[in-house]
Amino acid sequence: MAYVGNGLKFEQQHGKSRVRVTRVWKKDGRHFIVEWNVNISLFSDCLPAYVAGDNSDIVATDTMKNTVYAKAKECAEVISVENFAIELGKHFTSYYPQVISAVITIVEKPWERVHVDGQPHEHGFKLGSEKHTTEVTVKKSGALLVTSGIEGLALLKTTKSGFEGFIRDRYTVLPETKERVLATEVNALWSYKYESLSSVPLEPLQFNERYLDVKKLLVRTFFGPPKEGVYSPSVQSTLYVVATTVINRFPDISSIQLKMPNIHFLPVNLPNKSNPSIVEFDDDVYTPTDEPHGTIQATLSRVQSKM
Ligand SMILES: O=c1[nH]c(=O)c2[nH]c(=O)[nH]c2[nH]1
């Protein structure tokens, strides 16, 4: 909330960062685990704390931390990271008259059930790679914005990628190519808007299913069919195809942001005077790099009709 006076505007929020919590559920001998790193930020009416040293309207950040553990304990059933964030946001905005809105962001550590002798283990997990994230904003009115995300999904293909026809000027040395390695580490965020808490899907794992569906579609669109693949004329083009495919498949997703860095694999050519081709590049030997890298990002949103 912004306070304006004497030609000045004052905006504030306070919260707790990096509250780490693990919750284990045990059902008929099978165990389930989540590990979450939670950030809470509250927009609240507590101006006297700033201007008069009066803390009577302050929700202590220590209380926020304890609330994370209390709410984790209250979750009798396995729930998605989005639903947990919604529960926290609901609590802060409905319990405290001072709190106008709450922003909860959570990153889930990718613990995956292990398979031993081809069978899912009842209580054994290993760490995967890409992470499921969420950011939930809950307003006092009950309106909420839920964003789900994938962080650090590393993808690479060894062909069906090129880059041609770009601007050439006196600083350009990059040759045009129809054949290169295409590698990226996708960070994706997609949003659902709900008018009220009652319109949030009731099924506790629906957001998890959707997360897996979006990831599957993203991967399939990036690579194309298993045998033929699909040609990518640029990271930009592939990003756009991925974004439109996701938006067209899921009508309740209102926008998607994709960050797809272009991680370069440089052709190796090693000539010297006596031997012009110690290594002559034939789409086979590369120097992998992680910096510098191209940064390509875009957001595709549905335009609200003014009807
Ligand atoms: O797919 C690409 N997009 C670019 O914008 C770019 N720029 C560059 O040097 N290589 C590439 N590749």
The ligand as an ORCA input file, in Angstrom:
! r2SCAN-3c Opt
* xyz 0 1
  O      18.964    -18.843    -32.533
  C      19.751    -17.870    -32.469
  N      19.238    -16.631    -32.218
  C      20.042    -15.506    -32.133
  O      19.537    -14.378    -31.904
  C      21.416    -15.710    -32.314
  N      22.484    -14.867    -32.295
  C      23.589    -15.615    -32.504
  O      24.770    -15.167    -32.546
  N      23.249    -16.928    -32.682
  C      21.916    -17.010    -32.568
  N      21.064    -18.071    -32.622
*
